[in-house]
Amino acid sequence: MSLRRLRLERIDLYHLHRIDPQVPLAEQLGVLGELRAEGDIRHIGLSEVEVDDVVRARELVPVTSVQNIFSLTRQRYRDTLDHCTREGIGFIPFFPLGRGELSRSDGPLGSFAAVKGVSPAQLALAWLLHQSPNVLPIPGTSARAHLEQNLGAAHLALTSAELAELGAHCSDTPARPTHEPGTRTRKRDRRARLQVSDACTPLAALGTRTGPNGVSRHRGLYSRTASSIE
């Protein structure tokens, strides 16, 4: 690792991207622990891990954050998110807008977002922010307008009923394959698993309900970083 090349004195947060099953965990994290002890790394994070992975890793080094795929249409790591919330570990969802389907006006959130007067992307990000105070989504964009739009998600209030309805109608259940049984290939199977379930339907019927159960947590979308892990 060349900090000079990066023009940094240290890396504040270094994620181990994917635990290598062919290498002992103690060896992988041991290297990062040494770098942390030497001052080259401040915090250690994990990526694409289950709860058991986090527990084992914390027996070896302090773990500050977990970076897993998670969104309205990708909720496989719900247990990991809940564990991180209980343990005070940051949870960083990548692909927070799915594979783009959650940001489209003709996507599963389009109708409901229109009723709320927000963009589908804002709605998807707001849902994530309401899941836990430990959540820091990392949506990617190359346009300043989209960046500013995404930031607006931090000020979007969703009621408990809206949150439940959104979570119930969107899941990571694969769509049924369209080809006949017996003709599947590995490539087709893999593609089918990445598709979004048709069960994630527009939710315009929810309207803009408000009331005593409304949740309004004006949390920064991009600012839950160093201040939360001091």
N, C-alpha and C positions, 0 to 999 in steps of 0.2 A: 504494500500500500504506500503510495507516494503522496504525502500531505503537501509537499512542496509543489508538486504538479497540480494539485487541486487548489493551491493557494489558501490552505487552511492550516490552523494550528492544531485542530482536532476535528473529528466528525462527531457531531452532537448525537446522532442516532444512526446506528448501523444495523440493518436487518440481515439476518441469515435467511436468504431466500431459498426455501425448501431444504428440509433436513435430508441429507444424503443417507439412504438406508444401508449403503455399503460401507459407511465410515462410522465408527463409534461416536455417539452424541457427545461424550465427554471430550473427545478429540476435537470435534468441530467447534464446540463452545469454549473449549480450553484456549484455543487460539484467540478468540474474541475477548475472553477474560484477561489474557495477557496484555492485549492491546489496550484494554480498558485500564488495567493497572498501570500501564506505562503512560497513560494520558492521551493516547491517540484516539480513543473512542470514549465518549461520555456515557452513552446509554446503548443497550443491546436490545434488539427486537427480533421477532420471529415472523415467518411468513408461511401461509398455507399449512396450518397446524391444527390438530385436534386438542381437546382439553388435556388428554394424557400427555401429549407432547409438551404442553406448557408446564404442567406439573413437574415432569422429569427435568425440563430445562432449568426451572427455578431452583432445583436442588443443586445445580452447578454454578449458575450465574444469576444476577438480578435481571429480570425481564421487564422492560418498560412498556413495550407495545407489541401488538400482534397485527399483522397485515394479511387479511384474508379476503377472498372474493365474497361480496355480500351486497344484496340489493333486494328490492321487492320481488324480483323474479329469480333470485339466487339466495335462498335462505338456508342452505345446507349447514352453515357454521353457526346456527343459532345457539347451540350449547356453548360454543367457544366464546361467543359474544357475552352470554350470561355469566360465564366464569370470569371473564375479564372485568365485567362490571362489578362483580362481588369482590374481586381481588384488587381493584384499583389499577388495572392495566389498561392502557390506551388501546382502542380497537380501530384500525384503519381499513375501511372497506375499499378495495379496488374494484373497478368496473361498477361503480355505484349507480350507473345508469343502464345496467345490463350490458348488452352488446349494441346499444344505441336505440333499442326499441322503446325505452322509457323516456326518451327525449323527443320522440316524433309526435307531431300533432295528430297523426292518424294511428298512433300506437295505442296500447291498452289504457294509458292514462289521459289521452287526448280530450275526451268529452268531459271528464270530471275536472280536469285542469281548466278548461274553458269556462265551466260554471263558476269555479273559484276565482277566475280572473288572473290566473298565473300560468306559467309555462309548465309543460309536463315534466321537464327536468327539475324545476323548482319543487314540484310536488314530490317527486321521487327522492330528492335530497332532503326535503323537510321530513319525510317519513323516516329516513335514516337517522336524522338528528334527534327525533323523538324516541328512538329506541333505547338510548342510553346517553348519559352525560359524558361517557368515555369515547363516544364515536367521533371520528374525524374523517369524513369522506374525502376522497382525492379524485374528483372528476377532472378529466383532461380537456383542454380546449386551446385553440390557437387564436381565438378571437377575443378581444377585450370586451365586446358586447356580451358574449356568452359568459365570460368571467364575472362581470357585474351582475348578470342575471342569476348566475349560480349563487352568488353571495346573498341575494335576496331571499334564498331559502331559509336562512337563519332567522328571518323575521316572520315566517309563515306559520300561523297557529293552526293546528289540527285538533279536532275534538277526539275524545277517546273512541267515540263511535266511528268516526272517519278512519282512525288508525286501525281499528279492528277490521273494518270492512275492506280496507286496502290490503291488509295482510292476509285476509282470508281468500280474496279473489286472485291474488297473484302468488304463484309458487314456482318452485324449480322442478316440477314434474315434467318430464320430457313429453313432447307431443308424440302422438302415436305415429309410427312409420306408415307411409302411404304405399309402400311396396308389399307384395304378397309374401307371406311366410315362406321361408326356405330359400329366398333369393337375396337375403341380406349379405352385405359384405362388411368387413371391419370399418371401412371408410364410411359407409352409410350409417352403421350403428353409432359411430362417433359423432357424425353430423346430427343424428336424431337426438342424441343426448344433449346437444348444445341448443336445440330449439326451445323456444318459449312455449309453455302450455297455452292452449286455446282457452283454458279456464280463466286466464287473466283478461277480463272483459272490461269495457268502459263502465265507469261508475258515476255517470251523470245524475243518477237518481238520488245520490247522497245530498246533492244541493250544497248549500252553504250554512249548515246548521251550526249554531253557536249556543252557548249556555254555560252553566256553572261547571261543566266538565271540560270546557275548552282548555287546551293546553297552549300556553304562550311562553315558550322559553327562547328568549332572544340570544341564542348562543352563536358565537362566531364560527362560520363554516371553515375558515382557513386559519383561525387564530388559536385553536386548541393545540398548541404545540409546546414550546419550551415552558411556558407559564404553568402548564398542567403537570409537568414532570420534573419540576425543580426538586 
